[in-house]
């Protein structure tokens, strides 16, 4: 293993160690779902812990570059507050992440040089990947033969979060429409150069839904590549 590999492995172990504390792990998950800065007091109140304990957890997450912070005035005339937010670095616990990302980028670009057949292969790959992500999530718990809508939604949320999407979900009253937003796209860098990658991403998401629901119609509402803040979708599902 080279010097770079040793440094990456060391960083991976540090992150794993920091997240091994359950409270710290859930604080990090909480921040990923907030999509905005949080204060020590907010974390303390949400997790029913002393502010000093909350500050320690946040500092540990900042030490491994999962969070960054800055002091800002609140505009209420009081003392400036320390605000924490997600680091702009994409944190992945899989080693060696950069090498896999490079391989994925090369594979995608190679498929696209093959014309229409390459595009179709790319879409099929995306769909299968989405299905595999759900299958992995299903294997973590002993679910019954028939999943409830609530269980399917929980599995979908967990898989999307682990895939790095930082998602938000809303469901209509009769559970036939699922609205969801993606605040981070792992494919964004490649998609900026190749529009077909967005179609692959669409198929990836469809593969996730189809692994859980009897039928799915996935409708894109907003797209980051078009200048929107998020990718937003509406899924019409049959449970």
FENURTA-V987807 format. One record per pair of residues at least 12 apart in sequence whose C-alpha atoms are under 10 Angstrom apart, sorted by the first residue. I is the first residue (numbers start at 1). J is the second residue. D is the distance in Angstrom with one decimal. If there is no record, write none. Layout:
<<I | J | D> <I | J | D>>
This chain:
<<5 | 95 | 9.0> <5 | 96 | 7.5> <8 | 95 | 7.6> <8 | 96 | 7.2> <8 | 97 | 8.9> <8 | 98 | 9.4> <9 | 93 | 9.8> <9 | 94 | 9.7> <9 | 95 | 7.1> <9 | 96 | 7.8> <11 | 64 | 7.5> <11 | 65 | 9.7> <11 | 93 | 9.4> <12 | 64 | 9.3> <12 | 91 | 9.5> <12 | 92 | 8.4> <12 | 93 | 6.1> <12 | 94 | 7.9> <12 | 95 | 7.4> <12 | 96 | 9.1> <12 | 97 | 9.8> <13 | 93 | 8.8> <14 | 60 | 10.0> <14 | 61 | 10.0> <14 | 63 | 9.3> <14 | 64 | 6.8> <15 | 60 | 9.5> <15 | 61 | 8.2> <15 | 63 | 9.3> <15 | 64 | 6.2> <15 | 65 | 8.8> <15 | 66 | 8.2> <15 | 91 | 9.0> <15 | 92 | 9.3> <15 | 93 | 7.6> <16 | 64 | 9.9> <16 | 93 | 7.4> <17 | 64 | 10.0> <18 | 57 | 8.8> <18 | 60 | 6.7> <18 | 61 | 6.8> <18 | 62 | 10.0> <18 | 63 | 9.1> <18 | 64 | 7.9> <18 | 66 | 9.9> <19 | 57 | 9.9> <19 | 60 | 9.3> <19 | 61 | 8.2> <21 | 57 | 9.1> <23 | 47 | 8.1> <23 | 49 | 9.7> <23 | 54 | 9.4> <23 | 57 | 8.1> <24 | 54 | 8.7> <24 | 56 | 9.4> <24 | 57 | 5.7> <24 | 58 | 7.8> <24 | 60 | 8.5> <24 | 61 | 7.8> <25 | 57 | 9.3> <25 | 61 | 9.2> <26 | 47 | 9.0> <27 | 43 | 7.3> <27 | 44 | 9.7> <27 | 46 | 9.1> <27 | 47 | 8.0> <27 | 54 | 8.8> <27 | 57 | 8.0> <27 | 58 | 8.1> <27 | 61 | 9.4> <28 | 57 | 9.2> <28 | 58 | 8.4> <28 | 61 | 7.8> <28 | 66 | 8.4> <28 | 67 | 8.5> <28 | 85 | 9.7> <28 | 86 | 8.6> <29 | 161 | 8.8> <29 | 166 | 9.2> <30 | 43 | 8.8> <30 | 46 | 9.3> <30 | 47 | 9.9> <31 | 43 | 9.0> <31 | 67 | 9.2> <31 | 84 | 8.6> <31 | 85 | 7.1> <31 | 86 | 7.2> <31 | 166 | 9.8> <32 | 85 | 8.5> <32 | 86 | 6.9> <32 | 161 | 8.6> <32 | 164 | 9.6> <32 | 165 | 9.5> <32 | 166 | 6.1> <32 | 167 | 8.8> <32 | 183 | 9.4> <33 | 161 | 8.9> <33 | 166 | 6.2> <33 | 167 | 7.2> <33 | 168 | 7.3> <33 | 183 | 9.2> <34 | 85 | 9.2> <34 | 86 | 9.8> <34 | 166 | 9.2> <34 | 168 | 9.4> <35 | 85 | 8.1> <35 | 86 | 8.3> <35 | 166 | 8.2> <35 | 167 | 9.5> <35 | 168 | 9.7> <35 | 183 | 7.7> <36 | 83 | 9.5> <36 | 84 | 8.6> <36 | 85 | 6.5> <36 | 86 | 8.4> <37 | 68 | 9.7> <37 | 69 | 8.6> <37 | 70 | 9.8> <37 | 82 | 9.5> <37 | 83 | 5.7> <37 | 84 | 5.3> <37 | 85 | 4.7> <37 | 86 | 8.0> <38 | 69 | 9.4> <38 | 81 | 9.7> <38 | 82 | 8.5> <38 | 83 | 5.5> <38 | 84 | 5.3> <38 | 85 | 6.6> <38 | 86 | 9.8> <39 | 51 | 9.7> <39 | 54 | 9.4> <39 | 55 | 9.0> <39 | 58 | 9.5> <39 | 69 | 9.5> <39 | 81 | 7.0> <39 | 82 | 6.2> <39 | 83 | 5.0> <39 | 84 | 6.3> <39 | 85 | 9.1> <40 | 52 | 8.2> <40 | 53 | 9.1> <40 | 54 | 5.9> <40 | 55 | 5.7> <40 | 56 | 9.4> <40 | 57 | 9.5> <40 | 58 | 7.8> <40 | 81 | 8.5> <40 | 82 | 7.3> <40 | 83 | 7.6> <40 | 84 | 8.1> <41 | 54 | 7.8> <41 | 55 | 8.7> <41 | 81 | 9.5> <41 | 82 | 9.7> <42 | 54 | 9.0> <43 | 55 | 8.6> <43 | 57 | 9.7> <43 | 58 | 8.9> <55 | 82 | 9.7> <58 | 84 | 7.7> <58 | 85 | 9.8> <59 | 84 | 9.4> <61 | 84 | 9.9> <61 | 86 | 9.6> <61 | 87 | 9.8> <62 | 84 | 8.6> <62 | 85 | 9.4> <62 | 86 | 9.0> <62 | 87 | 8.4> <64 | 87 | 9.8> <64 | 91 | 9.8> <65 | 86 | 8.6> <65 | 87 | 6.3> <65 | 88 | 9.0> <65 | 89 | 7.7> <65 | 90 | 9.9> <65 | 91 | 8.5> <66 | 85 | 8.7> <66 | 86 | 6.2> <66 | 87 | 5.3> <66 | 88 | 8.4> <66 | 89 | 7.6> <66 | 90 | 8.5> <66 | 91 | 6.7> <66 | 92 | 9.9> <67 | 84 | 6.5> <67 | 85 | 5.6> <67 | 86 | 4.5> <67 | 87 | 4.6> <67 | 88 | 8.4> <67 | 89 | 9.1> <67 | 91 | 10.0> <68 | 83 | 8.5> <68 | 84 | 5.8> <68 | 85 | 5.7> <68 | 86 | 6.2> <68 | 87 | 5.3> <68 | 88 | 8.5> <69 | 82 | 6.6> <69 | 83 | 5.4> <69 | 84 | 4.3> <69 | 85 | 6.3> <69 | 86 | 8.7> <69 | 87 | 8.8> <70 | 82 | 5.6> <70 | 83 | 5.6> <70 | 84 | 6.9> <70 | 85 | 8.9> <71 | 83 | 6.1> <71 | 84 | 8.9> <90 | 164 | 8.3> <90 | 184 | 9.3> <90 | 186 | 8.4> <91 | 164 | 8.5> <92 | 162 | 9.2> <92 | 163 | 9.3> <92 | 164 | 8.2> <101 | 186 | 9.3> <101 | 187 | 9.4> <104 | 187 | 9.7> <104 | 190 | 9.6> <105 | 187 | 8.9> <105 | 189 | 9.2> <105 | 190 | 6.7> <105 | 191 | 9.9> <106 | 190 | 9.7> <107 | 122 | 9.1> <108 | 121 | 9.6> <108 | 122 | 6.9> <108 | 125 | 9.7> <108 | 190 | 8.5> <108 | 194 | 9.3> <108 | 196 | 9.5> <108 | 197 | 7.9> <108 | 200 | 9.6> <109 | 122 | 9.6> <109 | 190 | 8.6> <109 | 193 | 9.6> <109 | 194 | 8.2> <109 | 196 | 10.0> <109 | 197 | 9.4> <110 | 122 | 9.8> <112 | 194 | 8.5> <112 | 196 | 8.1> <112 | 197 | 9.3> <119 | 196 | 7.2> <119 | 197 | 9.0> <119 | 199 | 9.1> <119 | 200 | 8.4> <120 | 196 | 9.9> <120 | 199 | 10.0> <120 | 200 | 9.0> <121 | 200 | 9.5> <122 | 196 | 8.6> <122 | 197 | 8.2> <122 | 199 | 8.9> <122 | 200 | 6.3> <122 | 201 | 9.7> <122 | 203 | 9.2> <123 | 196 | 8.6> <123 | 197 | 8.5> <123 | 198 | 9.7> <123 | 199 | 6.9> <123 | 200 | 4.7> <123 | 201 | 8.1> <123 | 202 | 8.4> <123 | 203 | 5.9> <123 | 204 | 7.8> <124 | 200 | 7.9> <124 | 203 | 7.4> <124 | 204 | 8.5> <124 | 207 | 9.2> <125 | 200 | 7.8> <125 | 203 | 8.5> <125 | 204 | 8.0> <125 | 207 | 9.7> <126 | 197 | 9.2> <126 | 199 | 8.8> <126 | 200 | 5.2> <126 | 201 | 6.4> <126 | 202 | 8.1> <126 | 203 | 5.6> <126 | 204 | 4.4> <126 | 205 | 8.2> <126 | 206 | 8.9> <126 | 207 | 7.6> <126 | 208 | 9.9> <127 | 200 | 7.5> <127 | 201 | 8.3> <127 | 202 | 8.2> <127 | 203 | 4.7> <127 | 204 | 4.3> <127 | 205 | 7.2> <127 | 206 | 6.5> <127 | 207 | 4.4> <127 | 208 | 7.6> <127 | 209 | 9.8> <127 | 210 | 9.2> <127 | 211 | 9.9> <128 | 203 | 8.5> <128 | 204 | 7.1> <128 | 205 | 9.9> <128 | 206 | 9.5> <128 | 207 | 6.2> <128 | 208 | 8.6> <128 | 211 | 9.6> <129 | 201 | 9.9> <129 | 203 | 9.1> <129 | 204 | 6.2> <129 | 205 | 9.1> <129 | 207 | 7.3> <129 | 208 | 8.2> <130 | 159 | 9.2> <130 | 160 | 9.4> <130 | 163 | 9.5> <130 | 201 | 9.0> <130 | 202 | 9.7> <130 | 203 | 7.7> <130 | 204 | 4.5> <130 | 205 | 5.9> <130 | 206 | 7.2> <130 | 207 | 4.6> <130 | 208 | 4.5> <130 | 209 | 8.2> <130 | 210 | 8.9> <130 | 211 | 8.2> <131 | 203 | 9.9> <131 | 204 | 7.6> <131 | 205 | 8.6> <131 | 206 | 8.4> <131 | 207 | 4.8> <131 | 208 | 4.9> <131 | 209 | 7.9> <131 | 210 | 7.4> <131 | 211 | 5.5> <131 | 212 | 8.8> <132 | 204 | 9.8> <132 | 207 | 8.4> <132 | 208 | 7.9> <132 | 211 | 8.6> <133 | 156 | 9.4> <133 | 158 | 10.0> <133 | 159 | 6.4> <133 | 160 | 8.5> <133 | 162 | 9.0> <133 | 163 | 7.9> <133 | 204 | 9.4> <133 | 207 | 9.0> <133 | 208 | 7.1> <133 | 211 | 9.4> <134 | 152 | 9.8> <134 | 155 | 7.2> <134 | 156 | 7.2> <134 | 158 | 9.1> <134 | 159 | 6.2> <134 | 160 | 8.9> <134 | 207 | 8.6> <134 | 208 | 5.9> <134 | 209 | 8.5> <134 | 210 | 9.6> <134 | 211 | 6.7> <134 | 212 | 7.9> <135 | 155 | 9.7> <135 | 159 | 9.4> <135 | 208 | 8.9> <135 | 211 | 7.7> <135 | 212 | 9.4> <136 | 159 | 8.4> <137 | 155 | 6.5> <137 | 156 | 8.5> <137 | 158 | 7.6> <137 | 159 | 6.2> <137 | 160 | 10.0> <137 | 162 | 9.4> <138 | 152 | 9.5> <138 | 155 | 7.2> <138 | 156 | 9.8> <138 | 159 | 9.3> <138 | 212 | 9.8> <147 | 212 | 8.4> <147 | 213 | 9.6> <147 | 239 | 9.1> <148 | 239 | 8.2> <149 | 175 | 7.7> <149 | 176 | 9.9> <149 | 212 | 9.2> <149 | 213 | 8.9> <149 | 238 | 9.8> <149 | 239 | 6.6> <150 | 175 | 9.5> <151 | 212 | 9.7> <152 | 209 | 9.0> <152 | 211 | 9.6> <152 | 212 | 6.2> <152 | 213 | 8.0> <152 | 239 | 9.0> <153 | 169 | 8.6> <153 | 170 | 9.9> <153 | 171 | 9.3> <153 | 178 | 9.1> <153 | 209 | 9.5> <153 | 212 | 8.9> <155 | 208 | 9.7> <155 | 212 | 8.7> <156 | 169 | 9.5> <156 | 205 | 9.9> <156 | 208 | 7.3> <156 | 209 | 7.6> <156 | 211 | 9.7> <156 | 212 | 8.2> <157 | 169 | 7.6> <157 | 180 | 9.7> <159 | 208 | 8.5> <160 | 182 | 8.8> <160 | 205 | 8.8> <160 | 208 | 8.7> <161 | 182 | 9.5> <161 | 184 | 9.8> <163 | 184 | 9.7> <163 | 185 | 9.1> <163 | 186 | 8.0> <164 | 182 | 9.2> <164 | 183 | 9.1> <164 | 184 | 6.7> <164 | 185 | 7.2> <164 | 186 | 6.6> <165 | 181 | 8.7> <165 | 182 | 5.4> <165 | 183 | 6.1> <165 | 184 | 4.7> <165 | 185 | 5.6> <165 | 186 | 7.1> <165 | 187 | 10.0> <165 | 231 | 9.7> <166 | 181 | 8.4> <166 | 182 | 6.0> <166 | 183 | 5.5> <166 | 184 | 5.9> <166 | 185 | 8.5> <167 | 180 | 6.7> <167 | 181 | 5.5> <167 | 182 | 4.6> <167 | 183 | 6.1> <167 | 184 | 7.9> <167 | 185 | 9.9> <167 | 230 | 9.6> <167 | 231 | 9.6> <167 | 232 | 9.6> <168 | 180 | 5.4> <168 | 181 | 5.2> <168 | 182 | 6.8> <168 | 183 | 8.2> <168 | 232 | 9.5> <169 | 181 | 6.7> <169 | 182 | 9.2> <169 | 233 | 9.7> <169 | 234 | 9.8> <170 | 234 | 9.5> <171 | 234 | 9.7> <171 | 235 | 9.6> <175 | 236 | 9.0> <175 | 237 | 7.9> <175 | 238 | 8.5> <175 | 239 | 8.2> <176 | 216 | 9.7> <176 | 235 | 8.1> <176 | 236 | 5.7> <176 | 237 | 5.2> <176 | 238 | 6.3> <176 | 239 | 7.8> <177 | 216 | 9.7> <177 | 217 | 9.5> <177 | 218 | 9.9> <177 | 234 | 6.7> <177 | 235 | 5.6> <177 | 236 | 4.7> <177 | 237 | 6.2> <177 | 238 | 8.9> <178 | 218 | 9.5> <178 | 233 | 8.2> <178 | 234 | 5.7> <178 | 235 | 5.0> <178 | 236 | 6.6> <178 | 237 | 7.6> <179 | 218 | 9.9> <179 | 219 | 9.6> <179 | 221 | 9.8> <179 | 232 | 7.6> <179 | 233 | 5.9> <179 | 234 | 4.6> <179 | 235 | 6.4> <179 | 236 | 8.9> <180 | 220 | 10.0> <180 | 221 | 9.9> <180 | 230 | 9.8> <180 | 231 | 8.4> <180 | 232 | 5.9> <180 | 233 | 5.5> <180 | 234 | 6.5> <180 | 235 | 8.2> <181 | 221 | 9.5> <181 | 222 | 8.8> <181 | 223 | 9.8> <181 | 229 | 9.7> <181 | 230 | 6.2> <181 | 231 | 5.7> <181 | 232 | 4.4> <181 | 233 | 6.4> <181 | 234 | 9.0> <182 | 222 | 9.8> <182 | 223 | 9.3> <182 | 224 | 9.1> <182 | 229 | 9.1> <182 | 230 | 5.5> <182 | 231 | 5.1> <182 | 232 | 6.3> <182 | 233 | 8.5> <183 | 224 | 8.8> <183 | 229 | 7.3> <183 | 230 | 5.1> <183 | 231 | 6.9> <183 | 232 | 8.9> <184 | 224 | 9.0> <184 | 229 | 9.3> <184 | 230 | 7.4> <184 | 231 | 8.3> <185 | 198 | 9.9> <185 | 201 | 8.9> <185 | 224 | 8.3> <185 | 225 | 10.0> <185 | 230 | 8.7> <185 | 231 | 8.1> <186 | 201 | 9.4> <187 | 200 | 9.3> <187 | 201 | 7.5> <188 | 201 | 9.6> <188 | 224 | 8.0> <188 | 225 | 7.5> <189 | 225 | 9.6> <191 | 224 | 9.8> <191 | 225 | 7.4> <192 | 224 | 9.5> <192 | 225 | 6.5> <192 | 226 | 9.6> <193 | 225 | 9.9> <195 | 225 | 8.7> <198 | 223 | 8.7> <198 | 224 | 9.8> <198 | 225 | 8.5> <202 | 218 | 8.0> <202 | 219 | 9.0> <202 | 220 | 8.2> <202 | 233 | 9.4> <203 | 218 | 9.2> <205 | 218 | 8.4> <205 | 233 | 9.7> <205 | 235 | 9.9> <206 | 218 | 6.6> <206 | 219 | 9.9> <206 | 235 | 8.9> <209 | 235 | 8.4> <209 | 236 | 10.0> <209 | 237 | 8.4> <210 | 237 | 9.0> <210 | 238 | 10.0> <212 | 237 | 9.7> <212 | 238 | 9.7> <212 | 239 | 8.1> <213 | 236 | 9.9> <213 | 237 | 6.5> <213 | 238 | 6.1> <213 | 239 | 5.2> <214 | 237 | 7.4> <214 | 238 | 5.5> <214 | 239 | 5.8> <215 | 235 | 9.8> <215 | 236 | 8.1> <215 | 237 | 5.6> <215 | 238 | 5.2> <215 | 239 | 7.6> <216 | 235 | 6.5> <216 | 236 | 5.6> <216 | 237 | 4.6> <216 | 238 | 6.7> <216 | 239 | 9.2> <217 | 234 | 8.2> <217 | 235 | 5.6> <217 | 236 | 5.0> <217 | 237 | 6.6> <217 | 238 | 9.4> <218 | 233 | 6.9> <218 | 234 | 6.0> <218 | 235 | 4.5> <218 | 236 | 6.5> <218 | 237 | 8.6> <219 | 232 | 8.7> <219 | 233 | 5.5> <219 | 234 | 5.1> <219 | 235 | 6.2> <219 | 236 | 8.1> <220 | 232 | 6.1> <220 | 233 | 4.5> <220 | 234 | 6.5> <220 | 235 | 8.7> <221 | 233 | 5.3> <221 | 234 | 7.2>>
